[in-house]
């Protein structure tokens, strides 16, 4: 039996399982399923490209951020990566042990740490940028510049729609929690 094709006019067809990104297919969410497969394949190739230079994700993003912006509070990197503090702290500890960054007490807030890139970290940035450029080329070279712009616009619009939905749900969840005065009555 031939494996189903990925025909955009038939999104209900399942993708082949043995491809990079896996064979995730939820019939009720064909676009989300395709996006998840793309993200997994993108991450798989990106991780392999970064492994060639000895930098695991998301360390490369931290290096590029520090190269561009200079010393930053650790909390800024937590927000930039959109990860929890403990995960970001573990990543930064590994980078510090590898000599890619330094952390020091903040001059403005003694409870906080400032993160700086070292010369060794800075020296990796050109190779990191090359890896990202190769990943971009591999993933999207089949698209015209107009196609790339349309894809970016569609993804940005979907991200904004999700942000609105998350904010609404967060607001609804906060509104449904009884206040202290209502609990006492």
Secondary structure, 3 states (H helix, E strand, C coil): CCCCCCCHHHCCCCCCCCCCCCCCCCHHHHHHHHHHHHHHHHHHHHHHHHHCCCCCCCHHHHHHHHHHHCCEEHHHHHHHHCCCHHHHHHHHHHHHHCCCEEEEECCCCCCCEEEEECHHHHHHHHHHHHHHHHHHHHHHCCCCHHHHHHHHHHHHHHHHHHHHHHHHHHHHHHHHCCCHHHHHC
